[in-house]
């Protein structure tokens, strides 16, 4: 069994060969406009467009906590829009991150990555605007992805 590879850099520019899935956490209210999604949108317009369509049609699809939308953005690159955040603000119900939803989404991500023979690339998901703790997310990534033999790289952005 391997381990998570940590690097400094931009998760939207993975520098490895082969099929890649770039994973990130989205909220469950259709908001896209702050945090890591801005880097995604600067690179590819499709993930935002598809997320907004998915949210608008939510009454007729699986949009909700724990769901994942896979958007192909290049021949060998996919973006995984994972719904792992309830709302966008910390309030009476605590921080927006939902660890159970991230766990469920990572399981779906693992299935797709295995099917594609892909490596997975991500920032420290759920730990930015969602206000989660990496000490809670990292074991989920290890359990769902690394233990299945999927190569995972986590990017810490250079400021």
C-alpha positions in Angstrom: 0.0 0.0 0.0 1.3 3.5 -0.9 0.6 6.8 0.8 -0.5 10.2 -0.2 2.1 12.2 -2.1 2.2 15.8 -0.9 3.6 18.5 -3.2 3.7 22.3 -3.5 1.9 23.6 -6.6 -1.3 23.9 -8.4 -3.7 21.0 -8.3 -5.2 22.0 -11.6 -1.8 21.3 -13.3 -0.9 17.7 -12.3 2.5 16.9 -13.8 2.2 13.2 -14.2 1.5 11.0 -17.2 -1.7 9.0 -17.8 -5.4 9.6 -16.9 -5.9 12.1 -14.1 -9.0 13.0 -12.0 -8.8 16.4 -10.3 -11.1 16.3 -7.3 -12.5 19.1 -5.2 -15.4 19.8 -2.8 -18.5 21.8 -3.8 -21.4 23.0 -1.7 -24.9 21.8 -1.8 -26.6 25.1 -2.6 -25.4 25.7 -6.1 -22.8 28.3 -5.2 -19.6 28.5 -7.3 -17.5 31.6 -7.0 -15.0 31.5 -4.1 -12.1 29.4 -3.2 -10.5 26.6 -5.2 -13.3 26.6 -7.8 -11.9 29.9 -9.1 -8.7 28.1 -10.1 -10.8 25.3 -11.7 -12.8 27.8 -13.7 -9.7 29.7 -14.8 -8.4 26.5 -16.4 -11.6 24.9 -17.7 -15.2 26.4 -18.1 -16.9 23.0 -18.2 -16.9 22.0 -14.5 -18.7 25.1 -13.4 -21.1 25.0 -16.3 -21.9 21.3 -15.6 -22.2 21.9 -11.8 -24.7 24.7 -12.4 -26.8 22.5 -14.8 -26.6 19.6 -12.3 -27.8 21.9 -9.4 -30.6 23.5 -11.5 -32.0 20.0 -12.4 -31.5 18.6 -8.9 -35.1 17.6 -8.5 -34.5 15.0 -11.2 -31.0 13.8 -10.5 -28.6 12.8 -7.7 -27.4 16.3 -6.7 -26.8 16.4 -3.0 -24.4 15.6 -0.2 -22.1 12.7 -1.1 -22.8 12.9 -4.8 -20.1 13.3 -7.5 -20.2 14.7 -11.0 -17.4 13.7 -13.3 -16.6 16.2 -16.1 -14.2 15.4 -18.8 -12.1 18.5 -19.5 -9.2 17.1 -21.6 -8.5 13.8 -23.3 -6.9 12.4 -20.2 -8.2 14.8 -17.5 -11.5 14.7 -15.6 -12.7 17.0 -12.8 -14.7 15.5 -10.0 -17.2 17.9 -8.5 -17.9 16.3 -5.1 -20.7 17.6 -2.9 -19.2 17.6 0.6 -20.2 20.9 2.0 -23.6 22.0 3.5 -24.1 25.7 2.6 -21.3 28.1 2.6 -21.2 29.7 6.1 -20.3 28.7 9.6 -23.4 29.0 11.7 -25.5 27.4 14.4 -25.1 24.0 12.7 -21.3 24.4 12.8 -18.9 24.6 9.8 -20.0 23.8 6.3 -17.9 20.6 5.8 -19.7 17.3 6.0 -17.1 14.5 6.5 -19.7 11.7 5.9 -20.5 13.3 2.5 -16.8 13.6 1.6 -16.3 10.0 2.6 -19.2 8.8 0.4 -18.0 11.0 -2.5 -14.4 9.6 -2.1 -15.8 6.1 -2.4 -17.5 7.0 -5.7 -14.3 8.8 -6.8 -12.3 5.6 -6.1 -14.7 3.5 -8.2 -14.3 5.9 -11.2 -10.6 6.3 -10.8 -10.1 2.5 -10.7 -12.4 2.2 -13.8 -10.3 4.8 -15.7 -6.9 3.6 -14.4 -6.5 7.2 -13.2 -4.4 9.0 -10.5 -6.2 11.5 -8.3 -5.1 15.1 -7.7 -6.6 17.5 -5.1 -6.0 20.4 -2.8 -6.7 19.6 0.9 -10.4 19.1 0.1 -12.9 20.4 2.6 -10.3 22.4 4.5 -10.7 25.8 2.8 -14.0 27.6 2.8 -15.7 24.4 4.1 -13.6 24.9 7.3 -12.8 21.3 7.8 -9.7 19.8 9.4 -7.2 17.8 7.3 -6.7 15.5 10.2 -10.3 14.3 9.7 -10.1 14.3 5.8 -6.7 12.6 5.3 -7.8 9.3 6.8 -10.8 9.2 4.5 -8.6 9.8 1.5 -6.3 7.1 2.7 -9.1 4.6 3.4 -11.1 5.2 0.2 -8.4 5.8 -2.4 -4.8 4.9 -1.3 -5.9 1.5 0.2 -7.4 0.6 -3.2 -4.1 1.2 -4.9 -5.0 4.6 -6.4 -2.2 7.1 -6.6 -3.2 10.3 -4.8 -1.3 13.7 -4.9 -2.4 16.5 -2.6 -1.3 20.0 -3.6 -0.5 22.8 -1.2 -0.7 26.0 -3.2 2.4 28.2 -3.2 1.6 31.7 -2.0 
